[in-house]
Amino acid sequence: MGMADTLSRLISEKSELEDKVIALVSGSENCSNEDSSDEDSLLVEESVKYVLNIMLDEVPVNAEQVKSETENDSELKMIKQFIKNGWPKVVSDPALSIWSNRRQELEVIDKCIMFSGKIVIPKNLRKSVLKVLHETHPGSAKMKGVAREYMYWPNIGRDIEDWVANSIMCQSAAKRPIKSELRPWPHTNRNWERVHIDFAGPCKDGKVYFIVIDAHSKWPEVFENMTTSSQSS
């Protein structure tokens, strides 16, 4: 796929890009290979990088991180080689076959892999990307909307749903009060060693009663009170 086609696709939803970039793409698409000069090709390539950098501004990782981690990602490193040198006729590895089936939508731009105009996020950056996406766009629908526009990796939709589900479970667990262990009162050996007190009322007679119960003998003492204030008790 030519650079002009790539740039055309990248800017299709980016109306804020400069008119001169769009004009450059249109001119490059209309001219034949024989008429295209090396200078025009270079300008188109630089324009593609320009648009790529704009897209990276919308992703919670920077260009250098993506480039570096793409090189450190064994799977993506192999994909890059296939894109540049050609794909094998048979791809037996299930992880690679996912990419092989969509090979026409893959290309390498400025050391980053692009899938259908979106930036492919290396494995080591995906967790941090999901974290930031969830903080800024809570809910799987909003997260998927942003992801669909700017980034890609296999099963990104499922990963977003799992991340949101786990976050909701953690939030629910955090809101639950800690269950305290029920412990019986210690045994008493004599009367009035420990007492239990409480108020009862207001009763039908309009009065409040102060109740004292001996824990050992269970003997109750009831005192009439007009209020529950500490002074009257």
Long-range contacts (C-beta under 8 A, 24 or more apart in sequence): 1-104, 1-107, 2-28, 3-28, 3-41, 3-44, 3-45, 3-48, 4-28, 4-29, 4-44, 5-29, 6-48, 6-107, 6-109, 6-114, 6-117, 7-44, 7-47, 7-48, 7-51, 9-116, 9-117, 10-48, 10-51, 10-52, 10-55, 10-117, 11-51, 12-117, 13-149, 14-51, 14-54, 17-51, 17-54, 21-47, 21-50, 21-51, 48-109, 48-110, 49-109, 49-110, 52-109, 52-110, 52-112, 52-114, 52-119, 55-118, 55-119, 55-150, 56-119, 58-146, 58-149, 58-150, 59-119, 59-121, 59-129, 59-150, 59-151, 60-128, 60-129, 60-132, 60-133, 60-136, 61-121, 61-125, 61-128, 61-129, 63-110, 63-112, 65-125, 66-112, 66-119, 66-121, 66-122, 66-125, 67-110, 67-111, 67-112, 69-122, 69-123, 69-124, 69-125, 70-111, 70-112, 70-113, 70-120, 70-122, 71-111, 72-122, 72-124, 73-122, 73-123, 73-124, 75-123, 76-113, 76-120, 76-122, 76-123, 79-106, 79-113, 80-108, 80-113, 83-107, 83-108, 83-113, 84-108, 95-154, 98-154, 99-154, 115-152, 116-152, 118-148, 118-149, 118-150, 118-151, 118-152, 119-150, 119-151, 119-152, 120-151, 120-152, 120-153, 121-151, 121-152, 121-153, 123-153, 126-153, 126-159, 130-159, 130-160, 130-163, 131-163, 133-160, 134-163, 134-164, 134-167, 138-164, 139-164, 140-164, 185-215, 188-215, 188-216, 189-216, 190-216, 191-216, 191-217, 191-219, 192-216, 199-225, 199-228
